[in-house]
Amino acid sequence: MTTDAVLLLSPRINDTGLQLRTAAGRRGLRVHTAAAWQAPEELLGASVHVYGGPLFGDAVGGAFGLALLQPGDEWLARLPRELTGRAVSLTTLAEARALRRPMFLKPPGDKLFPAKVYPDGSGLPGPDALEDDTPVLASEVVRFHREYRLFVLDGEVRTASRYAVDGDLDVAPLAEDPHRAEVAAFAAEVLAAAAGTLPSATVIDVGPVDDGRWAVVEANSAWASGGYACDPDAVLDVVLRAGGPAAVLGEGDRRYCRALPEVVR
C-alpha cells in the first residue's frame, strides 16, 4: 500500500466505519470521512480505499479510479443445492412479478427493493419504478436458525461473527459461539466449492436452517458490509482489497468489478 493511501468513509458512518477508522489509525493509515455524497476534491490524486454503501461507492468510485469488488449476481444460484439448502434462481423483475406463490425475493447487489418473503410477485416494484430486466434472486422459503458473517480474503476466513438467532439481531464474536467448529467446517466446504467463483475479498453469510442443515445465506461486497463482532483489523484487511484502486487490481478480480455510473457534478 502506498504512503498516500487513505480510507474514505461515507457521510453516514456506522459502527463498523468507526471501528475501521480506529483500526486504520493504529496502522498509520490516513482516514477521511466525506462531508457529502461526492468525491472530496482534496483527496483527488491519493490512493483511495472506500468503505460505505453502494450509493456512496457509485458516487465516488469513478473519480478515484476504484475497483469495487462484488460477487456476481448469479453466484448463489449457481451453488449446488447441498450448500444453499434450497432452490435458488436468478431471474428478472418482470418474471418475479408473475410469481403466484410465496418466495424470498431480493436484488442480488443493491437494495433496490426490500429483501423479504413475498406472498407472490404482485408486491414488487412496478415497471414505472424499476426496469423489467432488473436482476432478482428468487429462493424457496427457509428459516435460518442462526446466521454468521464471514470476511474472506484469498479464500481464507479472516474473521467471523454471529449476527442473528431466529431472525433477531444477536451479535457475538465467533470465538464465543458454541457452534464455532460447525461454522468453520461449513465455511471450509463452501470456500472449496466456490474456488474461482468469488472476488478475492468478499463477505459470505452462512447458517443452519431449521432441520439442522447448514446453508449459505448470501454473499456480499466487503466494502459495503457491516462487521458486527468481527475483528476490525481483519475486516480492514478485507475492505482495503475489496474497495481499492483499480490500478493495483489482481487479474483474477477484474470480472468482479462493480459497473460504476458516470457522475456529473
N, C-alpha and C positions, 0 to 999 in steps of 0.2 A: 504494500500500500504506500502511495506517495506521501510526502511530508505535507502537501497541501490538501490532503483528504479531509472531508467534512461530512458529518452525519446531519442530514437535513430532516427535521421533524415537521409534521403538518401543524397548522394553527390549532387544530382540535386535538391537542396532545392528550393521550390516555395514560393509564397506569404503566403500560408496557413502554410507552415512549419515555416516561420519566425514568424508568429503570434503565433503559438503554442510554439515556443521557448520562446517568451516573456511571454506568459501565464504560461508556466511551471516554468519559473524563478520566477514569482510572488509568486508561492506557494511553492518555495523551492525545486522543482524537478530538479535533475541534467539533463542536456541536452548535447548530443554528436552528432555532425554532422559527418557522416562517410566520410573518405577521399577516399574510393574506394568502389566498389560494392562487398564487402565481410564483414564478421563479424569482427569488431575491436577486436583484441585479448585482449586489455586492459579492455574490458567490460565483458569478459567471467567470469561467476560466479555471475554477477549482475542480478537484476530483471529488464529485459529489456522490454520496450514497444516500438513499432515501428510505424513510420509514413513515408510512401513513396509509390511508385508504386508497382505493382505486381512483377516486376523483382527484386526489392530490397527486398521485403518480402521473395521471394523464395531464394534469396542469403544468407539471414541472419537468417531466421526463424528456421531452423533446429539446428544451432549452439547454439541458445539461448533458445531452447525449447518453441517456441512461438505457441500460438493458434490464427491463423489469421482468424477471423470470416468473412464469406461471405454468401450472400443469395444463396439458391440452384439454380441451373441452370434453374429449371422448375418453379420457383416462379411466375414470371409474367404470364406465360402461364396458370397457374392454377387459377389465379384470375378470378372471374366472369366478363363477358363482360361489365356489367354495371360499373365496376371500371376501366377497361382498355380502354373502348371506341372504341375497335377494336378487330378483331380476332387476337390472338397471339398463335403461336405454337412453341414447342421445337422440332427441327429436327436435322438432321446431315448435315455436309457439302456436302456429296455425294448427298443427296436428294435435298438440296438447289441449287446445281449446275444444277439440272434438271428443275428448275422453268422457266417458259416461260411467266411470267407476272411481272409487277413492284411490288416489295416488299421491305419493310425496313428490312435489314438483319444485324445482329450483333452477335459477340460472347458474351455469357452471362456474362463472367467474364473478362478474359484477352483481351487485344487489339491485337488479332491475325490478324485481318484484319479490314479495315475501316468500321465503323458502318454508314450506309447511305442507301438511296433508290437506289436499283439496278434495271435497266430496265428488267433484267432477271438474271438467275444464272450463265451465262457464264463469268461474270466478277469476280467471286470469285476465290480465290487461287486454283490451281490445286493440284492433289494428290502428286506431287513432292514437294510441299511446305508445305501442311498440310494434316494430316491423314483424310481419308474419314469419320471416326466416330467422328470428332471434332464437339461438340455441336454448334448449331446455333439457335438463336431466329429469327423467321420469323413473321413479323407483317404486317397487312394491312396498307397502307399508309394513315396517317392522318397528319394534320398540327396543331401543338400546338401554340396557340396564345401567351401564356406566360408560363414560366417554373420556378418552385420553388424547392429548395433543402431543405429537412428536415433531421436534425440529430436526430435520435431516440434512446433513452435509456430506457430499461424496458417498452416498449410500450407507451412511452410518448415523444412527440416532445420537445426536449430541446432547439433548436434554429433553425431558418429557414431564408432563403434568396431568393429573386428573383434573377435569373441569366440570363434570356433571354426573349426577346419580339420579336415575329415574326421571330424567328430563329437567331436573332442577340444578342450578349452579351449585357446585360442591367442589371447591378447589383445594388441591393438596399436592405437594411435591411427590413425584413418583416414588421416591425413596421411603415415603411414609405410608404408601398404599399397600395393603396386604396382598394385592394381586399383581405386584410389580413383576414377578417372574413370568406370569402369563402374558403380560403386556410385552415384555422383552422377547419372549418366544414368538408371539404372533407378529411383532414388528419385523423380526428377522425373516419370517416366512414371506411377509408382504414385500420386503425390500429385495429378497432374492427373486421373487416372481416378477417384480416391477423393474428389474435392472434394465437400464437403457430406455425407459419409457417416461422418466421424470427429469426435470431440471436438477442440476447438481445441488441446489439449495432449495428446499421446499418444506412444506408442513403437511403431515398426514394425521388424520384423526381416526382412531380405532376404538372398538369396544365390544363387549359381549351383548348379544341380543337375549331376549327372554328365555330361549331354550338353552342358553349357555354357550352357543357357538360364537366364536369371535368373528368380527367382520370389520371391513373398512367403512368408515362413515363418509369420508371425502378427503380430497387433497386441496390445498390452498397455497396462495402466494405468501412466502415468509415475510416479505416487506409490508404486508397488509394484515398480518395475523396477530392476535393477542397472545401474550406469553403465559398468562395465568401464573402458575407457581413454578414455571421453568427457570433454570439458572440464567440470569440476564446476560452474563458474559458469553455463554454458549449461544443464546438467542442472537446476540450481537454478531457473532461469527457467521451465523446463517444469513442474517439480514444483510450484512455487508456484501456477501456474494450475490444474494438474490436481487438486490436493488442498487447495483453499482454501475460504473461506466461501461458502455459497450466496447470501448477501446481495449479493455482487458478481458473481454468475454472469451471463455473457452469455446472451442469449435463445437463441442457436443451440446452446448447450451443454446446455440443460435436459433434452433427451431422452437424454443420455448419462450421467446421474447414477446412480450405484450405489444400489440399494434398500438402505437401512440398517435393520438389525433394531432392535427396542426392547430396550434393555439394562436389566436390573433389577439394581440394586446393593444 
